[in-house]
Amino acid sequence: MRIIVDRTRCIGLGMCQSVAADVFQVNDDGEMELRTAIVTDGRLAEVERAVACCPNEALGLAP
């Protein structure tokens, strides 16, 4: 799976980072950065939780 980010919706709250800090990171400018764009099967449930907790629905997953 691949993580998709809609940067027009992301406001850098960091809720995704609080769930999966080794995948998502909010930088010093308040912008979310992906530490990896590809999600392995072993991490899928954790990343799905991070995507679901985004209040602005700025994150998604694609095959």
Secondary structure as a PSIPRED ss2 file (coil, helix, strand):
# PSIPRED VFORMAT (PSIPRED V4.0)

   1 M C   1.000  0.000  0.000
   2 R E   0.000  0.000  1.000
   3 I E   0.000  0.000  1.000
   4 I E   0.000  0.000  1.000
   5 V E   0.000  0.000  1.000
   6 D C   1.000  0.000  0.000
   7 R C   1.000  0.000  0.000
   8 T C   1.000  0.000  0.000
   9 R C   1.000  0.000  0.000
  10 C C   1.000  0.000  0.000
  11 I C   1.000  0.000  0.000
  12 G C   1.000  0.000  0.000
  13 L C   1.000  0.000  0.000
  14 G C   1.000  0.000  0.000
  15 M H   0.000  1.000  0.000
  16 C H   0.000  1.000  0.000
  17 Q H   0.000  1.000  0.000
  18 S H   0.000  1.000  0.000
  19 V H   0.000  1.000  0.000
  20 A C   1.000  0.000  0.000
  21 A C   1.000  0.000  0.000
  22 D C   1.000  0.000  0.000
  23 V C   1.000  0.000  0.000
  24 F E   0.000  0.000  1.000
  25 Q E   0.000  0.000  1.000
  26 V E   0.000  0.000  1.000
  27 N C   1.000  0.000  0.000
  28 D C   1.000  0.000  0.000
  29 D C   1.000  0.000  0.000
  30 G C   1.000  0.000  0.000
  31 E C   1.000  0.000  0.000
  32 M E   0.000  0.000  1.000
  33 E E   0.000  0.000  1.000
  34 L E   0.000  0.000  1.000
  35 R C   1.000  0.000  0.000
  36 T C   1.000  0.000  0.000
  37 A C   1.000  0.000  0.000
  38 I E   0.000  0.000  1.000
  39 V C   1.000  0.000  0.000
  40 T C   1.000  0.000  0.000
  41 D H   0.000  1.000  0.000
  42 G H   0.000  1.000  0.000
  43 R H   0.000  1.000  0.000
  44 L H   0.000  1.000  0.000
  45 A H   0.000  1.000  0.000
  46 E H   0.000  1.000  0.000
  47 V H   0.000  1.000  0.000
  48 E H   0.000  1.000  0.000
  49 R H   0.000  1.000  0.000
  50 A H   0.000  1.000  0.000
  51 V H   0.000  1.000  0.000
  52 A H   0.000  1.000  0.000
  53 C C   1.000  0.000  0.000
  54 C C   1.000  0.000  0.000
  55 P C   1.000  0.000  0.000
  56 N C   1.000  0.000  0.000
  57 E C   1.000  0.000  0.000
  58 A C   1.000  0.000  0.000
  59 L E   0.000  0.000  1.000
  60 G E   0.000  0.000  1.000
  61 L E   0.000  0.000  1.000
  62 A E   0.000  0.000  1.000
  63 P C   1.000  0.000  0.000
